Structure formats: structure tokens, C-alpha cells
Amino acid sequence: MSRLFIYTILIGMLTSAQGWSQEPNMELVKQGINYIYNFEFDRSEAVIEQLRGSMNQSAIPELMKALQIFWSNYPIHLHEEEFEIYQNYLIKAYNKSMELVEQKPNNYEAQFLAMASQGLLAESYAESGSSFKAVGAAKRAYNFVKEGSNNINQFPEFYVSTGLYNYYREYYPDTYPIYRPFMSFFMKGDRELGIQQLAIASREASISHVIAKFYLSYIYMRYEYLPGEALTQGRNLHREYPNNDLFTAIYLESLIINKLYIQAAPIARKLQRNSNPYFRIHGDVFMGIIQEIQYSNPKLAEKLYRKALEISESDKNMLHLEALAYLGLGRIYQQKNDPKARDYFKESRDKAYTQALKNEAKSYLN
């Protein structure tokens, strides 16, 4: 989730950046971004090459290229060579953006582009273990976030980055008190206001509305636990970008938490056939839940849960799915009055990072 949190900035910045006053460029960028979102990478590559000719002084082509690499190799940190290329494009984008900021300090578009590249670099450095570089990039990005929150009326795309900051600035210390002393160094947030700002962006932003809907779905589904709201956002994203595997996975999870197992089944089967193991795990875990609860087939459900766990052990970012799989195994073994059930429930509780899932695991241990 941390990657997508920072990555939101990249999506948003493409809505109003420098050079967009020229209508042909604006429409072309929108078209290219839509191709990327829908995993039509051959088409998006052609658009990026065209923009290099008409926007050679802008950071937009470099950031669009980074966006394309990110989505075509998701999760990017598992692809070493592409990960390095991705970082290089972000560095180029930052350098171009800062040239414009230095020429005109109140250039909100250039500030937004610089914030995007530094936020993404901070996350990528953290993933690769370069802590010193990560801290430096995060500090530079935060300075632009503060500036953006003061200029939200002049540059509406800041609703996305500001909304995310306001929400997560309060969510993390509330959920993980160990972070609370460190958060005193940052400006205060407001969870409710953050959600309101994301809702505004989801309705009014020209391109960042997409990622605003994604985050609203994610927040409603895993943090605020409002299943109906999560389903509305997830369904809209899936309808708009049916080829985007991550949006499909989010829609699938929103169906599951709404107990719409029959509707979820064909989507889970599709993800089970995905060439990317990251998305196959989503398919296996959620099909396991469907088989366990809807079809009363614990034998097949257990097989699917274990299959997902074997693959997910190589990726620390799969803890949520692991927690779901262990929870399912716990329920199955509880039905058999097998004492292993408690071990599985403990595994689920320890791996869960959302309060709803953690509480569910704990309920079986009481």
C-alpha cells in the first residue's frame, strides 16, 4: 500500500502540468494515461513518443514513462532491472521540474511534478534499502506537500495529495501508536477531511479522479470498513478499466467483503489464470473464501489457501492476503475441532494490518 500511497502523486500531477494549456497535448496525455491504466502498453508507448516531440522541455513524458513501467511490471520492486530504469526516469523528471521551479517559484504545476518524482523516489529507495536516500527524497516531497496544501484552491489537483496526507497523517499514529512521537514534526491532518477531499477529486479531477476512486475504495474497504462504499468505487474502476489487474483485484475484494460470492467467482477465476503470480495469489485466496463459504468445499478451499501461502512467502507486501488465508485455514480446522486452528488464527492476527481483519482473528481466539 505504501507504494500506491506515494504513487498517487504521480497520477495526479499529469492532470494540469505545464504545457497542458495547449489543448492537443492535454487530450493526448489523457489518452496515454487511459491506455496505461487499461494495460494497453503498446498504445501508451506510441503516445509517449509523440509527446517527447511536442513537450521535450516538460517532465511529463518521463513521468508517463515511469507510470508505464510501474504498471507493466507491477509490483515493480520485484523486477530489479526495470526498477532501476524506473528510478532513472523519476530522477530525470525531478531535474526537469526543478529547472522550472527555479525559474518561477510559484509554478504550482512544476511543484506538483517535483513532488511526484521525489515521493516515488523516496518509496523506491526505501524498497531497495537505501534509507539515507529515502529520507532525503521524502523530506523534499513533504516540503512540496505542505506548499500544495496552501494552494489547493489555485490548483485543484492538490486535492488528491492533500486528501491522502490528511487521512494517513492521522490514521497511522492512531493505528500504530509507536509512530505518534515522530508525527509531531509534521503538520496535523484530519481523517474525515481527507476523505472529503478525495471525494472531491474523484468527482472533479480530470485524470486523478481514477486514483482518488481507488484510494476511496481502499480506505472504505480496509480502514473505515464501509463495504457498500468500497463496492461502489471498486465497481466503477473495474468498469472503466477492465484490463487493469490491480483494479480487478480491488473490485474482487470489495465483492467478497459484501458477501457477493456468486458475482465474485468468475473474477476470481480470471485472476487465477493471470500470468503474474502477484495477481494469481489474489485469485486463489478469494476463490478459497468462495469455496469455503459459498460452496461448503473446505477441502478445495484449504488447497487454495495453502497454494497462495507458498507463493506469497517471497513477498513481504502480501501480508493482507496471507492473513486472509490463515484466517480461512483457522475456520476450516476449527470445524474439524483440530487444535491447529488456534495457531492459524494467531498467524492471521499477527499478519493482519487492518483492524477489521485483526479483530476477526481475535474473535476466534477468545
Buried (B, 14 or more C-beta within 10 A) or exposed (E): EEBBBBBBBBBBBBBBBBBBEEEEBBEBBBBBBBBBBBBBBEBBBEBBEBBBEEBEEBBBBBBBBBBBBBBBBBBBBBBEEBBEBBBBBBBBBBEBBBEBBEEEEEBBBBBBBBBBBBBBBBBBBBBBEBEEBBEBBBEBBBBBBEBBBEBBEEBBBBBBBBBBBBBBBBBBBBBEEEEEEEBEEEEEBBBEBBBBBBBBBBEEBBBBBBBBBBBBBBBBBBBBBBBEBBBBBBBBBBEBBEEBBBBBBBBBBBBBBBEBBEBBBEBBEBBBEBEBBBBBBBBBBBBBBBBBBBEEBBEBBBBBBEBBBEBBEEBEBBBBBBBBBBBBBBBBBBEEEEEEBBBBBBBBBEBBBBBBBBEBBBEBEE
